[in-house]
Amino acid sequence: METRVAVISIIVENQTAVPELNRLLSEAGAYIVGRMGIPYRQKGISIISVAIDAPQMVISALSGKIGRLKGVSAKTAYSNVISRVDEDD
């Protein structure tokens, strides 16, 4: 199996979407390298960056699910770092 390193940038404009967003991120927790959240209170939004090392299909699916949440947008930047991981590990 091949994995890629990527960053998913998330803007949350609808705070009621946060529980579902957290559920999605929790489901992908095994792949998440790190997460940084910045509440921008003056604008009433949250800015979240998620570093992830996962198969491309997992990254794309997660980003798509996040982007379909009402009031949430997500964009993914992929690195050229691709690793081969044995599925037995």
PyMOL Python script that loads the backbone (N, CA, C, O; Angstrom):
from pymol import cmd

cmd.read_pdbstr("""\
ATOM      1  N   MET A   1       0.848  -1.171   0.000  1.00  0.00           N
ATOM      2  CA  MET A   1       0.000   0.000   0.000  1.00  0.00           C
ATOM      3  C   MET A   1       0.895   1.236   0.000  1.00  0.00           C
ATOM      4  O   MET A   1       1.910   1.282   0.694  1.00  0.00           O
ATOM      5  N   GLU A   2       0.504   2.230  -0.786  1.00  0.00           N
ATOM      6  CA  GLU A   2       1.243   3.493  -0.824  1.00  0.00           C
ATOM      7  C   GLU A   2       0.493   4.565  -0.050  1.00  0.00           C
ATOM      8  O   GLU A   2      -0.734   4.654  -0.108  1.00  0.00           O
ATOM      9  N   THR A   3       1.252   5.374   0.672  1.00  0.00           N
ATOM     10  CA  THR A   3       0.648   6.507   1.375  1.00  0.00           C
ATOM     11  C   THR A   3       1.295   7.794   0.886  1.00  0.00           C
ATOM     12  O   THR A   3       2.428   7.801   0.405  1.00  0.00           O
ATOM     13  N   ARG A   4       0.546   8.879   1.022  1.00  0.00           N
ATOM     14  CA  ARG A   4       1.053  10.204   0.663  1.00  0.00           C
ATOM     15  C   ARG A   4       0.920  11.115   1.862  1.00  0.00           C
ATOM     16  O   ARG A   4       0.046  10.937   2.711  1.00  0.00           O
ATOM     17  N   VAL A   5       1.793  12.083   1.913  1.00  0.00           N
ATOM     18  CA  VAL A   5       1.714  13.112   2.947  1.00  0.00           C
ATOM     19  C   VAL A   5       0.966  14.293   2.339  1.00  0.00           C
ATOM     20  O   VAL A   5       1.250  14.720   1.220  1.00  0.00           O
ATOM     21  N   ALA A   6       0.009  14.808   3.096  1.00  0.00           N
ATOM     22  CA  ALA A   6      -0.797  15.929   2.616  1.00  0.00           C
ATOM     23  C   ALA A   6      -1.202  16.806   3.790  1.00  0.00           C
ATOM     24  O   ALA A   6      -1.075  16.420   4.952  1.00  0.00           O
ATOM     25  N   VAL A   7      -1.692  17.993   3.459  1.00  0.00           N
ATOM     26  CA  VAL A   7      -2.259  18.906   4.444  1.00  0.00           C
ATOM     27  C   VAL A   7      -3.664  19.255   3.978  1.00  0.00           C
ATOM     28  O   VAL A   7      -3.868  19.686   2.843  1.00  0.00           O
ATOM     29  N   ILE A   8      -4.623  19.063   4.865  1.00  0.00           N
ATOM     30  CA  ILE A   8      -6.000  19.474   4.584  1.00  0.00           C
ATOM     31  C   ILE A   8      -6.234  20.772   5.344  1.00  0.00           C
ATOM     32  O   ILE A   8      -6.142  20.809   6.571  1.00  0.00           O
ATOM     33  N   SER A   9      -6.535  21.830   4.612  1.00  0.00           N
ATOM     34  CA  SER A   9      -6.832  23.134   5.218  1.00  0.00           C
ATOM     35  C   SER A   9      -8.340  23.287   5.283  1.00  0.00           C
ATOM     36  O   SER A   9      -9.036  23.112   4.283  1.00  0.00           O
ATOM     37  N   ILE A  10      -8.840  23.613   6.467  1.00  0.00           N
ATOM     38  CA  ILE A  10     -10.279  23.651   6.706  1.00  0.00           C
ATOM     39  C   ILE A  10     -10.666  25.018   7.277  1.00  0.00           C
ATOM     40  O   ILE A  10     -10.018  25.527   8.192  1.00  0.00           O
ATOM     41  N   ILE A  11     -11.727  25.597   6.726  1.00  0.00           N
ATOM     42  CA  ILE A  11     -12.305  26.827   7.259  1.00  0.00           C
ATOM     43  C   ILE A  11     -13.721  26.482   7.730  1.00  0.00           C
ATOM     44  O   ILE A  11     -14.542  25.989   6.956  1.00  0.00           O
ATOM     45  N   VAL A  12     -13.989  26.748   9.004  1.00  0.00           N
ATOM     46  CA  VAL A  12     -15.307  26.465   9.576  1.00  0.00           C
ATOM     47  C   VAL A  12     -16.019  27.792   9.809  1.00  0.00           C
ATOM     48  O   VAL A  12     -15.599  28.593  10.644  1.00  0.00           O
ATOM     49  N   GLU A  13     -17.101  28.018   9.063  1.00  0.00           N
ATOM     50  CA  GLU A  13     -17.913  29.218   9.224  1.00  0.00           C
ATOM     51  C   GLU A  13     -19.189  28.920  10.005  1.00  0.00           C
ATOM     52  O   GLU A  13     -19.833  29.834  10.520  1.00  0.00           O
ATOM     53  N   ASN A  14     -19.554  27.642  10.093  1.00  0.00           N
ATOM     54  CA  ASN A  14     -20.769  27.206  10.777  1.00  0.00           C
ATOM     55  C   ASN A  14     -20.366  26.336  11.963  1.00  0.00           C
ATOM     56  O   ASN A  14     -20.035  25.162  11.797  1.00  0.00           O
ATOM     57  N   GLN A  15     -20.396  26.911  13.144  1.00  0.00           N
ATOM     58  CA  GLN A  15     -19.924  26.198  14.335  1.00  0.00           C
ATOM     59  C   GLN A  15     -20.765  24.972  14.677  1.00  0.00           C
ATOM     60  O   GLN A  15     -20.298  24.093  15.400  1.00  0.00           O
ATOM     61  N   THR A  16     -21.987  24.898  14.176  1.00  0.00           N
ATOM     62  CA  THR A  16     -22.798  23.710  14.450  1.00  0.00           C
ATOM     63  C   THR A  16     -22.282  22.484  13.716  1.00  0.00           C
ATOM     64  O   THR A  16     -22.692  21.365  14.025  1.00  0.00           O
ATOM     65  N   ALA A  17     -21.383  22.674  12.741  1.00  0.00           N
ATOM     66  CA  ALA A  17     -20.795  21.557  12.001  1.00  0.00           C
ATOM     67  C   ALA A  17     -19.602  20.942  12.733  1.00  0.00           C
ATOM     68  O   ALA A  17     -19.099  19.896  12.322  1.00  0.00           O
ATOM     69  N   VAL A  18     -19.146  21.578  13.809  1.00  0.00           N
ATOM     70  CA  VAL A  18     -17.933  21.125  14.502  1.00  0.00           C
ATOM     71  C   VAL A  18     -18.034  19.701  15.048  1.00  0.00           C
ATOM     72  O   VAL A  18     -17.077  18.943  14.885  1.00  0.00           O
ATOM     73  N   PRO A  19     -19.134  19.291  15.686  1.00  0.00           N
ATOM     74  CA  PRO A  19     -19.186  17.905  16.170  1.00  0.00           C
ATOM     75  C   PRO A  19     -19.017  16.867  15.051  1.00  0.00           C
ATOM     76  O   PRO A  19     -18.309  15.876  15.225  1.00  0.00           O
ATOM     77  N   GLU A  20     -19.661  17.095  13.915  1.00  0.00           N
ATOM     78  CA  GLU A  20     -19.521  16.161  12.789  1.00  0.00           C
ATOM     79  C   GLU A  20     -18.109  16.209  12.218  1.00  0.00           C
ATOM     80  O   GLU A  20     -17.558  15.171  11.850  1.00  0.00           O
ATOM     81  N   LEU A  21     -17.521  17.386  12.138  1.00  0.00           N
ATOM     82  CA  LEU A  21     -16.139  17.521  11.675  1.00  0.00           C
ATOM     83  C   LEU A  21     -15.207  16.749  12.598  1.00  0.00           C
ATOM     84  O   LEU A  21     -14.341  16.010  12.130  1.00  0.00           O
ATOM     85  N   ASN A  22     -15.377  16.913  13.896  1.00  0.00           N
ATOM     86  CA  ASN A  22     -14.537  16.187  14.850  1.00  0.00           C
ATOM     87  C   ASN A  22     -14.718  14.682  14.738  1.00  0.00           C
ATOM     88  O   ASN A  22     -13.757  13.930  14.902  1.00  0.00           O
ATOM     89  N   ARG A  23     -15.940  14.233  14.458  1.00  0.00           N
ATOM     90  CA  ARG A  23     -16.185  12.801  14.272  1.00  0.00           C
ATOM     91  C   ARG A  23     -15.418  12.272  13.059  1.00  0.00           C
ATOM     92  O   ARG A  23     -14.792  11.214  13.121  1.00  0.00           O
ATOM     93  N   LEU A  24     -15.476  13.019  11.960  1.00  0.00           N
ATOM     94  CA  LEU A  24     -14.758  12.606  10.746  1.00  0.00           C
ATOM     95  C   LEU A  24     -13.251  12.553  10.990  1.00  0.00           C
ATOM     96  O   LEU A  24     -12.584  11.608  10.568  1.00  0.00           O
ATOM     97  N   LEU A  25     -12.721  13.563  11.667  1.00  0.00           N
ATOM     98  CA  LEU A  25     -11.286  13.583  11.949  1.00  0.00           C
ATOM     99  C   LEU A  25     -10.902  12.456  12.911  1.00  0.00           C
ATOM    100  O   LEU A  25      -9.828  11.868  12.785  1.00  0.00           O
ATOM    101  N   SER A  26     -11.759  12.163  13.847  1.00  0.00           N
ATOM    102  CA  SER A  26     -11.491  11.073  14.784  1.00  0.00           C
ATOM    103  C   SER A  26     -11.443   9.726  14.065  1.00  0.00           C
ATOM    104  O   SER A  26     -10.603   8.882  14.378  1.00  0.00           O
ATOM    105  N   GLU A  27     -12.336   9.527  13.113  1.00  0.00           N
ATOM    106  CA  GLU A  27     -12.349   8.284  12.329  1.00  0.00           C
ATOM    107  C   GLU A  27     -11.041   8.099  11.561  1.00  0.00           C
ATOM    108  O   GLU A  27     -10.596   6.969  11.357  1.00  0.00           O
ATOM    109  N   ALA A  28     -10.430   9.190  11.138  1.00  0.00           N
ATOM    110  CA  ALA A  28      -9.181   9.140  10.386  1.00  0.00           C
ATOM    111  C   ALA A  28      -7.965   9.290  11.289  1.00  0.00           C
ATOM    112  O   ALA A  28      -6.850   9.476  10.802  1.00  0.00           O
ATOM    113  N   GLY A  29      -8.171   9.211  12.597  1.00  0.00           N
ATOM    114  CA  GLY A  29      -7.119   9.469  13.573  1.00  0.00           C
ATOM    115  C   GLY A  29      -5.854   8.647  13.384  1.00  0.00           C
ATOM    116  O   GLY A  29      -4.761   9.131  13.680  1.00  0.00           O
ATOM    117  N   ALA A  30      -5.972   7.433  12.905  1.00  0.00           N
ATOM    118  CA  ALA A  30      -4.793   6.581  12.712  1.00  0.00           C
ATOM    119  C   ALA A  30      -3.846   7.145  11.657  1.00  0.00           C
ATOM    120  O   ALA A  30      -2.659   6.818  11.654  1.00  0.00           O
ATOM    121  N   TYR A  31      -4.358   7.985  10.767  1.00  0.00           N
ATOM    122  CA  TYR A  31      -3.552   8.548   9.686  1.00  0.00           C
ATOM    123  C   TYR A  31      -3.077   9.972   9.971  1.00  0.00           C
ATOM    124  O   TYR A  31      -2.165  10.466   9.308  1.00  0.00           O
ATOM    125  N   ILE A  32      -3.688  10.629  10.947  1.00  0.00           N
ATOM    126  CA  ILE A  32      -3.385  12.038  11.193  1.00  0.00           C
ATOM    127  C   ILE A  32      -2.063  12.176  11.940  1.00  0.00           C
ATOM    128  O   ILE A  32      -1.864  11.591  13.004  1.00  0.00           O
ATOM    129  N   VAL A  33      -1.168  12.965  11.353  1.00  0.00           N
ATOM    130  CA  VAL A  33       0.153  13.221  11.934  1.00  0.00           C
ATOM    131  C   VAL A  33       0.055  14.339  12.967  1.00  0.00           C
ATOM    132  O   VAL A  33       0.688  14.277  14.021  1.00  0.00           O
ATOM    133  N   GLY A  34      -0.741  15.359  12.659  1.00  0.00           N
ATOM    134  CA  GLY A  34      -0.892  16.492  13.564  1.00  0.00           C
ATOM    135  C   GLY A  34      -2.037  17.373  13.126  1.00  0.00           C
ATOM    136  O   GLY A  34      -2.497  17.313  11.985  1.00  0.00           O
ATOM    137  N   ARG A  35      -2.489  18.195  14.061  1.00  0.00           N
ATOM    138  CA  ARG A  35      -3.631  19.070  13.795  1.00  0.00           C
ATOM    139  C   ARG A  35      -3.422  20.381  14.538  1.00  0.00           C
ATOM    140  O   ARG A  35      -2.989  20.394  15.690  1.00  0.00           O
ATOM    141  N   MET A  36      -3.736  21.486  13.863  1.00  0.00           N
ATOM    142  CA  MET A  36      -3.633  22.794  14.494  1.00  0.00           C
ATOM    143  C   MET A  36      -4.928  23.551  14.218  1.00  0.00           C
ATOM    144  O   MET A  36      -5.353  23.676  13.069  1.00  0.00           O
ATOM    145  N   GLY A  37      -5.541  24.048  15.267  1.00  0.00           N
ATOM    146  CA  GLY A  37      -6.764  24.817  15.113  1.00  0.00           C
ATOM    147  C   GLY A  37      -6.584  26.222  15.648  1.00  0.00           C
ATOM    148  O   GLY A  37      -6.004  26.425  16.715  1.00  0.00           O
ATOM    149  N   ILE A  38      -7.082  27.181  14.905  1.00  0.00           N
ATOM    150  CA  ILE A  38      -6.990  28.583  15.305  1.00  0.00           C
ATOM    151  C   ILE A  38      -8.388  29.187  15.290  1.00  0.00           C
ATOM    152  O   ILE A  38      -8.985  29.337  14.224  1.00  0.00           O
ATOM    153  N   PRO A  39      -8.914  29.534  16.452  1.00  0.00           N
ATOM    154  CA  PRO A  39     -10.208  30.231  16.457  1.00  0.00           C
ATOM    155  C   PRO A  39      -9.982  31.704  16.112  1.00  0.00           C
ATOM    156  O   PRO A  39      -9.227  32.396  16.795  1.00  0.00           O
ATOM    157  N   TYR A  40     -10.625  32.170  15.071  1.00  0.00           N
ATOM    158  CA  TYR A  40     -10.516  33.576  14.676  1.00  0.00           C
ATOM    159  C   TYR A  40     -11.806  34.249  15.131  1.00  0.00           C
ATOM    160  O   TYR A  40     -12.732  34.452  14.346  1.00  0.00           O
ATOM    161  N   ARG A  41     -11.845  34.586  16.403  1.00  0.00           N
ATOM    162  CA  ARG A  41     -13.070  35.062  17.043  1.00  0.00           C
ATOM    163  C   ARG A  41     -13.619  36.346  16.424  1.00  0.00           C
ATOM    164  O   ARG A  41     -14.835  36.516  16.335  1.00  0.00           O
ATOM    165  N   GLN A  42     -12.744  37.243  15.998  1.00  0.00           N
ATOM    166  CA  GLN A  42     -13.203  38.512  15.413  1.00  0.00           C
ATOM    167  C   GLN A  42     -14.041  38.274  14.160  1.00  0.00           C
ATOM    168  O   GLN A  42     -14.947  39.050  13.856  1.00  0.00           O
ATOM    169  N   LYS A  43     -13.737  37.203  13.439  1.00  0.00           N
ATOM    170  CA  LYS A  43     -14.462  36.887  12.204  1.00  0.00           C
ATOM    171  C   LYS A  43     -15.510  35.797  12.418  1.00  0.00           C
ATOM    172  O   LYS A  43     -16.319  35.534  11.528  1.00  0.00           O
ATOM    173  N   GLY A  44     -15.503  35.165  13.587  1.00  0.00           N
ATOM    174  CA  GLY A  44     -16.477  34.113  13.874  1.00  0.00           C
ATOM    175  C   GLY A  44     -16.226  32.821  13.121  1.00  0.00           C
ATOM    176  O   GLY A  44     -17.160  32.071  12.835  1.00  0.00           O
ATOM    177  N   ILE A  45     -14.956  32.556  12.797  1.00  0.00           N
ATOM    178  CA  ILE A  45     -14.614  31.334  12.063  1.00  0.00           C
ATOM    179  C   ILE A  45     -13.502  30.586  12.795  1.00  0.00           C
ATOM    180  O   ILE A  45     -12.874  31.112  13.714  1.00  0.00           O
ATOM    181  N   SER A  46     -13.280  29.364  12.369  1.00  0.00           N
ATOM    182  CA  SER A  46     -12.142  28.580  12.852  1.00  0.00           C
ATOM    183  C   SER A  46     -11.332  28.134  11.652  1.00  0.00           C
ATOM    184  O   SER A  46     -11.885  27.788  10.608  1.00  0.00           O
ATOM    185  N   ILE A  47     -10.018  28.143  11.809  1.00  0.00           N
ATOM    186  CA  ILE A  47      -9.095  27.724  10.755  1.00  0.00           C
ATOM    187  C   ILE A  47      -8.356  26.507  11.289  1.00  0.00           C
ATOM    188  O   ILE A  47      -7.732  26.565  12.349  1.00  0.00           O
ATOM    189  N   ILE A  48      -8.428  25.402  10.549  1.00  0.00           N
ATOM    190  CA  ILE A  48      -7.826  24.149  11.004  1.00  0.00           C
ATOM    191  C   ILE A  48      -6.918  23.612   9.915  1.00  0.00           C
ATOM    192  O   ILE A  48      -7.272  23.614   8.736  1.00  0.00           O
ATOM    193  N   SER A  49      -5.746  23.152  10.321  1.00  0.00           N
ATOM    194  CA  SER A  49      -4.799  22.496   9.421  1.00  0.00           C
ATOM    195  C   SER A  49      -4.579  21.086   9.926  1.00  0.00           C
ATOM    196  O   SER A  49      -4.287  20.882  11.104  1.00  0.00           O
ATOM    197  N   VAL A  50      -4.717  20.115   9.044  1.00  0.00           N
ATOM    198  CA  VAL A  50      -4.531  18.713   9.415  1.00  0.00           C
ATOM    199  C   VAL A  50      -3.450  18.106   8.534  1.00  0.00           C
ATOM    200  O   VAL A  50      -3.598  18.050   7.313  1.00  0.00           O
ATOM    201  N   ALA A  51      -2.365  17.653   9.149  1.00  0.00           N
ATOM    202  CA  ALA A  51      -1.314  16.940   8.423  1.00  0.00           C
ATOM    203  C   ALA A  51      -1.667  15.460   8.467  1.00  0.00           C
ATOM    204  O   ALA A  51      -1.980  14.924   9.530  1.00  0.00           O
ATOM    205  N   ILE A  52      -1.617  14.800   7.314  1.00  0.00           N
ATOM    206  CA  ILE A  52      -2.062  13.417   7.222  1.00  0.00           C
ATOM    207  C   ILE A  52      -1.118  12.609   6.331  1.00  0.00           C
ATOM    208  O   ILE A  52      -0.603  13.119   5.336  1.00  0.00           O
ATOM    209  N   ASP A  53      -0.900  11.364   6.692  1.00  0.00           N
ATOM    210  CA  ASP A  53      -0.094  10.422   5.911  1.00  0.00           C
ATOM    211  C   ASP A  53      -0.960   9.186   5.715  1.00  0.00           C
ATOM    212  O   ASP A  53      -1.083   8.355   6.614  1.00  0.00           O
ATOM    213  N   ALA A  54      -1.560   9.070   4.529  1.00  0.00           N
ATOM    214  CA  ALA A  54      -2.555   8.029   4.286  1.00  0.00           C
ATOM    215  C   ALA A  54      -2.595   7.691   2.798  1.00  0.00           C
ATOM    216  O   ALA A  54      -2.025   8.417   1.984  1.00  0.00           O
ATOM    217  N   PRO A  55      -3.262   6.596   2.438  1.00  0.00           N
ATOM    218  CA  PRO A  55      -3.496   6.334   1.020  1.00  0.00           C
ATOM    219  C   PRO A  55      -4.272   7.493   0.400  1.00  0.00           C
ATOM    220  O   PRO A  55      -5.118   8.103   1.054  1.00  0.00           O
ATOM    221  N   GLN A  56      -3.984   7.786  -0.843  1.00  0.00           N
ATOM    222  CA  GLN A  56      -4.610   8.939  -1.501  1.00  0.00           C
ATOM    223  C   GLN A  56      -6.128   8.852  -1.470  1.00  0.00           C
ATOM    224  O   GLN A  56      -6.801   9.873  -1.324  1.00  0.00           O
ATOM    225  N   MET A  57      -6.677   7.654  -1.604  1.00  0.00           N
ATOM    226  CA  MET A  57      -8.134   7.495  -1.561  1.00  0.00           C
ATOM    227  C   MET A  57      -8.705   7.912  -0.208  1.00  0.00           C
ATOM    228  O   MET A  57      -9.785   8.500  -0.150  1.00  0.00           O
ATOM    229  N   VAL A  58      -7.995   7.616   0.876  1.00  0.00           N
ATOM    230  CA  VAL A  58      -8.441   7.991   2.225  1.00  0.00           C
ATOM    231  C   VAL A  58      -8.420   9.510   2.370  1.00  0.00           C
ATOM    232  O   VAL A  58      -9.360  10.102   2.901  1.00  0.00           O
ATOM    233  N   ILE A  59      -7.349  10.132   1.898  1.00  0.00           N
ATOM    234  CA  ILE A  59      -7.228  11.593   1.990  1.00  0.00           C
ATOM    235  C   ILE A  59      -8.335  12.269   1.183  1.00  0.00           C
ATOM    236  O   ILE A  59      -8.996  13.184   1.674  1.00  0.00           O
ATOM    237  N   SER A  60      -8.532  11.820  -0.045  1.00  0.00           N
ATOM    238  CA  SER A  60      -9.557  12.411  -0.909  1.00  0.00           C
ATOM    239  C   SER A  60     -10.949  12.242  -0.317  1.00  0.00           C
ATOM    240  O   SER A  60     -11.754  13.174  -0.334  1.00  0.00           O
ATOM    241  N   ALA A  61     -11.232  11.051   0.208  1.00  0.00           N
ATOM    242  CA  ALA A  61     -12.549  10.798   0.794  1.00  0.00           C
ATOM    243  C   ALA A  61     -12.780  11.681   2.016  1.00  0.00           C
ATOM    244  O   ALA A  61     -13.857  12.255   2.174  1.00  0.00           O
ATOM    245  N   LEU A  62     -11.781  11.790   2.870  1.00  0.00           N
ATOM    246  CA  LEU A  62     -11.911  12.627   4.071  1.00  0.00           C
ATOM    247  C   LEU A  62     -12.126  14.085   3.685  1.00  0.00           C
ATOM    248  O   LEU A  62     -13.022  14.740   4.218  1.00  0.00           O
ATOM    249  N   SER A  63     -11.327  14.589   2.781  1.00  0.00           N
ATOM    250  CA  SER A  63     -11.461  15.982   2.350  1.00  0.00           C
ATOM    251  C   SER A  63     -12.834  16.238   1.734  1.00  0.00           C
ATOM    252  O   SER A  63     -13.442  17.281   1.976  1.00  0.00           O
ATOM    253  N   GLY A  64     -13.317  15.295   0.946  1.00  0.00           N
ATOM    254  CA  GLY A  64     -14.635  15.430   0.325  1.00  0.00           C
ATOM    255  C   GLY A  64     -15.749  15.448   1.351  1.00  0.00           C
ATOM    256  O   GLY A  64     -16.665  16.266   1.259  1.00  0.00           O
ATOM    257  N   LYS A  65     -15.679  14.546   2.337  1.00  0.00           N
ATOM    258  CA  LYS A  65     -16.699  14.505   3.395  1.00  0.00           C
ATOM    259  C   LYS A  65     -16.704  15.803   4.199  1.00  0.00           C
ATOM    260  O   LYS A  65     -17.763  16.328   4.543  1.00  0.00           O
ATOM    261  N   ILE A  66     -15.507  16.313   4.493  1.00  0.00           N
ATOM    262  CA  ILE A  66     -15.408  17.563   5.243  1.00  0.00           C
ATOM    263  C   ILE A  66     -15.991  18.717   4.430  1.00  0.00           C
ATOM    264  O   ILE A  66     -16.738  19.540   4.958  1.00  0.00           O
ATOM    265  N   GLY A  67     -15.648  18.770   3.156  1.00  0.00           N
ATOM    266  CA  GLY A  67     -16.125  19.850   2.289  1.00  0.00           C
ATOM    267  C   GLY A  67     -17.622  19.842   2.066  1.00  0.00           C
ATOM    268  O   GLY A  67     -18.198  20.868   1.704  1.00  0.00           O
ATOM    269  N   ARG A  68     -18.273  18.688   2.279  1.00  0.00           N
ATOM    270  CA  ARG A  68     -19.722  18.607   2.112  1.00  0.00           C
ATOM    271  C   ARG A  68     -20.489  19.056   3.361  1.00  0.00           C
ATOM    272  O   ARG A  68     -21.713  19.189   3.323  1.00  0.00           O
ATOM    273  N   LEU A  69     -19.782  19.288   4.451  1.00  0.00           N
ATOM    274  CA  LEU A  69     -20.455  19.792   5.651  1.00  0.00           C
ATOM    275  C   LEU A  69     -20.895  21.232   5.399  1.00  0.00           C
ATOM    276  O   LEU A  69     -20.151  22.025   4.821  1.00  0.00           O
ATOM    277  N   LYS A  70     -22.102  21.559   5.836  1.00  0.00           N
ATOM    278  CA  LYS A  70     -22.637  22.912   5.612  1.00  0.00           C
ATOM    279  C   LYS A  70     -21.805  23.933   6.385  1.00  0.00           C
ATOM    280  O   LYS A  70     -21.600  23.800   7.591  1.00  0.00           O
ATOM    281  N   GLY A  71     -21.331  24.951   5.671  1.00  0.00           N
ATOM    282  CA  GLY A  71     -20.561  26.018   6.304  1.00  0.00           C
ATOM    283  C   GLY A  71     -19.108  25.675   6.550  1.00  0.00           C
ATOM    284  O   GLY A  71     -18.425  26.353   7.318  1.00  0.00           O
ATOM    285  N   VAL A  72     -18.623  24.604   5.889  1.00  0.00           N
ATOM    286  CA  VAL A  72     -17.233  24.173   6.046  1.00  0.00           C
ATOM    287  C   VAL A  72     -16.624  24.018   4.657  1.00  0.00           C
ATOM    288  O   VAL A  72     -17.238  23.437   3.763  1.00  0.00           O
ATOM    289  N   SER A  73     -15.418  24.540   4.484  1.00  0.00           N
ATOM    290  CA  SER A  73     -14.713  24.333   3.212  1.00  0.00           C
ATOM    291  C   SER A  73     -13.366  23.678   3.498  1.00  0.00           C
ATOM    292  O   SER A  73     -12.753  23.912   4.539  1.00  0.00           O
ATOM    293  N   ALA A  74     -12.921  22.859   2.558  1.00  0.00           N
ATOM    294  CA  ALA A  74     -11.662  22.134   2.730  1.00  0.00           C
ATOM    295  C   ALA A  74     -10.909  22.093   1.406  1.00  0.00           C
ATOM    296  O   ALA A  74     -11.501  21.897   0.345  1.00  0.00           O
ATOM    297  N   LYS A  75      -9.616  22.277   1.486  1.00  0.00           N
ATOM    298  CA  LYS A  75      -8.721  22.156   0.337  1.00  0.00           C
ATOM    299  C   LYS A  75      -7.541  21.300   0.760  1.00  0.00           C
ATOM    300  O   LYS A  75      -7.093  21.378   1.904  1.00  0.00           O
ATOM    301  N   THR A  76      -7.040  20.490  -0.147  1.00  0.00           N
ATOM    302  CA  THR A  76      -5.944  19.581   0.166  1.00  0.00           C
ATOM    303  C   THR A  76      -4.738  19.895  -0.700  1.00  0.00           C
ATOM    304  O   THR A  76      -4.855  20.084  -1.911  1.00  0.00           O
ATOM    305  N   ALA A  77      -3.586  19.946  -0.065  1.00  0.00           N
ATOM    306  CA  ALA A  77      -2.311  20.094  -0.774  1.00  0.00           C
ATOM    307  C   ALA A  77      -1.518  18.814  -0.543  1.00  0.00           C
ATOM    308  O   ALA A  77      -1.259  18.427   0.597  1.00  0.00           O
ATOM    309  N   TYR A  78      -1.138  18.163  -1.640  1.00  0.00           N
ATOM    310  CA  TYR A  78      -0.393  16.903  -1.567  1.00  0.00           C
ATOM    311  C   TYR A  78       1.093  17.160  -1.744  1.00  0.00           C
ATOM    312  O   TYR A  78       1.501  17.980  -2.567  1.00  0.00           O
ATOM    313  N   SER A  79       1.898  16.451  -0.962  1.00  0.00           N
ATOM    314  CA  SER A  79       3.343  16.500  -1.179  1.00  0.00           C
ATOM    315  C   SER A  79       3.695  15.434  -2.208  1.00  0.00           C
ATOM    316  O   SER A  79       2.861  14.604  -2.570  1.00  0.00           O
ATOM    317  N   ASN A  80       4.923  15.467  -2.669  1.00  0.00           N
ATOM    318  CA  ASN A  80       5.409  14.431  -3.575  1.00  0.00           C
ATOM    319  C   ASN A  80       5.989  13.251  -2.805  1.00  0.00           C
ATOM    320  O   ASN A  80       6.537  12.329  -3.409  1.00  0.00           O
ATOM    321  N   VAL A  81       5.876  13.271  -1.487  1.00  0.00           N
ATOM    322  CA  VAL A  81       6.398  12.185  -0.657  1.00  0.00           C
ATOM    323  C   VAL A  81       5.400  11.029  -0.674  1.00  0.00           C
ATOM    324  O   VAL A  81       4.294  11.132  -0.143  1.00  0.00           O
ATOM    325  N   ILE A  82       5.813   9.943  -1.290  1.00  0.00           N
ATOM    326  CA  ILE A  82       4.995   8.734  -1.357  1.00  0.00           C
ATOM    327  C   ILE A  82       5.792   7.613  -0.711  1.00  0.00           C
ATOM    328  O   ILE A  82       6.951   7.379  -1.053  1.00  0.00           O
ATOM    329  N   SER A  83       5.153   6.922   0.230  1.00  0.00           N
ATOM    330  CA  SER A  83       5.829   5.840   0.957  1.00  0.00           C
ATOM    331  C   SER A  83       5.112   4.527   0.699  1.00  0.00           C
ATOM    332  O   SER A  83       3.891   4.483   0.551  1.00  0.00           O
ATOM    333  N   ARG A  84       5.873   3.490   0.649  1.00  0.00           N
ATOM    334  CA  ARG A  84       5.325   2.146   0.518  1.00  0.00           C
ATOM    335  C   ARG A  84       5.248   1.556   1.921  1.00  0.00           C
ATOM    336  O   ARG A  84       6.257   1.501   2.624  1.00  0.00           O
ATOM    337  N   VAL A  85       4.072   1.118   2.331  1.00  0.00           N
ATOM    338  CA  VAL A  85       3.883   0.535   3.660  1.00  0.00           C
ATOM    339  C   VAL A  85       3.358  -0.875   3.479  1.00  0.00           C
ATOM    340  O   VAL A  85       2.397  -1.098   2.742  1.00  0.00           O
ATOM    341  N   ASP A  86       3.995  -1.841   4.161  1.00  0.00           N
ATOM    342  CA  ASP A  86       3.490  -3.212   4.124  1.00  0.00           C
ATOM    343  C   ASP A  86       2.215  -3.276   4.923  1.00  0.00           C
ATOM    344  O   ASP A  86       2.143  -2.735   6.026  1.00  0.00           O
ATOM    345  N   GLU A  87       1.204  -3.932   4.379  1.00  0.00           N
ATOM    346  CA  GLU A  87      -0.095  -4.005   5.041  1.00  0.00           C
ATOM    347  C   GLU A  87      -0.037  -4.874   6.289  1.00  0.00           C
ATOM    348  O   GLU A  87      -0.968  -4.838   7.094  1.00  0.00           O
ATOM    349  N   ASP A  88       1.022  -5.654   6.478  1.00  0.00           N
ATOM    350  CA  ASP A  88       1.164  -6.485   7.665  1.00  0.00           C
ATOM    351  C   ASP A  88       1.602  -5.679   8.877  1.00  0.00           C
ATOM    352  O   ASP A  88       1.434  -6.136  10.007  1.00  0.00           O
ATOM    353  N   ASP A  89       2.164  -4.480   8.667  1.00  0.00           N
ATOM    354  CA  ASP A  89       2.663  -3.645   9.768  1.00  0.00           C
ATOM    355  C   ASP A  89       1.554  -3.081  10.594  1.00  0.00           C
ATOM    356  O   ASP A  89       1.807  -2.358  11.558  1.00  0.00           O
TER     357      ASP A  89
END
""", "prot")
cmd.dss("prot")
cmd.show_as("cartoon", "prot")
cmd.util.cbc("prot")
cmd.orient("prot")
